[in-house]
Every structure is written in C-alpha cells, then in structure tokens.
C-alpha cells in the first residue's frame, strides 16, 4: 500500500496545478516517498478516484482548488485515509 495518493486537477489555478503535479512527482521520486499520482479528466472524476483510494492509502492529497477539495472530500466519506491539500486554485477560499 502506498502512503500518499495525489489527485491532481490539471485545470485548477488556470492550469498551474498541472505544473505543480509534475513538481510533486519529482520531489516524491527524488526523496523516495511511497506515492501514486493521478490526474483528473472531467468533473466528478476526483470523487470517483478518492472513493477508490480512501481505504487503500494513508493520505489522499488534493492538488487543486476548492472544487477539487470538495470532490475529494465527498469521495473519502466513510474511508480511513487522511486528507492532504496542496492549494493550487485561483481563489483557495477553503484553505
């Protein structure tokens, strides 16, 4: 079981999250951190990914904005994973 599951919304922050996702991947690889990283492809996809990951990973990390966080939290309901947030939205009201 991987420790971290990063869910990246590449459209968040007017596309900035895509670059942040690549940076997260490099940092985790360089530091030999046990992780998986996936990119969303449509609205609602983050919820589906989080629902699959909520009991398979120690921490599910949202890389995006408020909408991404909302979807991931909804997918994690009833699971055992901890929520992590890398705020890369245009407003980041939640954070």
VMD Tcl script that draws the C-alpha trace (Angstrom):
set ca {
  {0.00 0.00 0.00}
  {1.33 3.41 -0.97}
  {1.37 6.10 1.66}
  {0.23 9.06 -0.46}
  {-2.28 9.29 -3.27}
  {-2.16 12.64 -5.06}
  {-5.20 13.61 -7.09}
  {-4.29 16.48 -9.40}
  {-6.83 18.62 -11.23}
  {-4.68 19.86 -14.14}
  {-7.13 22.68 -14.91}
  {-7.02 24.19 -11.40}
  {-5.36 27.54 -10.95}
  {-5.76 28.27 -14.66}
  {-3.53 25.28 -15.45}
  {-0.94 25.91 -12.74}
  {-1.87 22.66 -10.94}
  {-0.58 20.66 -13.90}
  {2.94 22.00 -13.34}
  {2.60 21.58 -9.57}
  {1.63 17.93 -10.10}
  {4.83 17.36 -12.10}
  {6.86 19.03 -9.33}
  {5.18 16.87 -6.66}
  {6.01 13.77 -8.68}
  {9.68 14.76 -9.00}
  {10.02 15.66 -5.31}
  {8.43 12.40 -4.16}
  {10.55 10.34 -6.55}
  {13.78 12.12 -5.56}
  {13.02 11.63 -1.86}
  {11.92 8.01 -2.38}
  {8.47 8.71 -0.92}
  {5.93 5.95 -1.47}
  {3.18 7.56 -3.58}
  {0.79 7.34 -6.50}
  {-0.26 10.36 -8.54}
  {-3.24 10.62 -10.88}
  {-4.76 13.42 -12.94}
  {-8.46 14.08 -13.22}
  {-10.01 14.20 -16.68}
  {-13.52 15.53 -16.08}
  {-15.88 16.94 -13.50}
  {-16.65 14.35 -10.81}
  {-13.56 12.28 -11.57}
  {-11.82 13.31 -8.33}
  {-14.76 11.96 -6.32}
  {-14.50 8.60 -8.06}
  {-10.73 8.43 -7.59}
  {-10.97 9.35 -3.90}
  {-13.66 6.72 -3.29}
  {-11.33 4.06 -4.66}
  {-8.33 5.34 -2.67}
  {-9.95 6.13 0.69}
  {-9.10 2.76 2.29}
  {-6.02 1.87 0.22}
  {-3.80 4.83 1.13}
  {-2.77 6.56 4.34}
  {-3.30 10.03 2.87}
  {-5.28 11.26 -0.14}
  {-3.93 14.62 -1.27}
  {-5.93 17.15 -3.28}
  {-3.80 19.16 -5.69}
  {-6.15 21.86 -6.91}
  {-8.69 24.36 -5.72}
  {-11.90 24.42 -3.74}
  {-13.80 22.35 -6.30}
  {-11.17 19.63 -6.30}
  {-11.12 19.54 -2.49}
  {-14.92 19.32 -2.41}
  {-14.98 16.38 -4.81}
  {-12.24 14.52 -2.95}
  {-13.83 15.02 0.46}
  {-17.10 13.64 -0.88}
  {-15.29 10.59 -2.23}
  {-13.46 9.99 1.05}
  {-16.58 9.82 3.24}
  {-16.51 6.62 5.27}
  {-12.87 5.87 4.49}
  {-9.83 5.71 6.71}
  {-7.40 7.96 4.81}
  {-6.33 11.40 5.96}
  {-6.94 14.38 3.69}
  {-3.98 16.42 2.48}
  {-4.22 19.63 0.48}
  {-1.82 21.34 -1.91}
  {-3.71 24.59 -2.64}
  {-3.35 25.49 -6.30}
  {-6.73 27.01 -7.10}
  {-7.34 30.52 -8.31}
  {-9.08 31.60 -5.08}
  {-8.38 28.93 -2.44}
  {-11.20 30.13 -0.20}
  {-11.27 26.86 1.75}
  {-7.58 26.91 2.59}
}
mol new
graphics top color blue
foreach p $ca { graphics top sphere $p radius 0.5 }
foreach p [lrange $ca 0 end-1] q [lrange $ca 1 end] { graphics top cylinder $p $q radius 0.2 }
display resetview
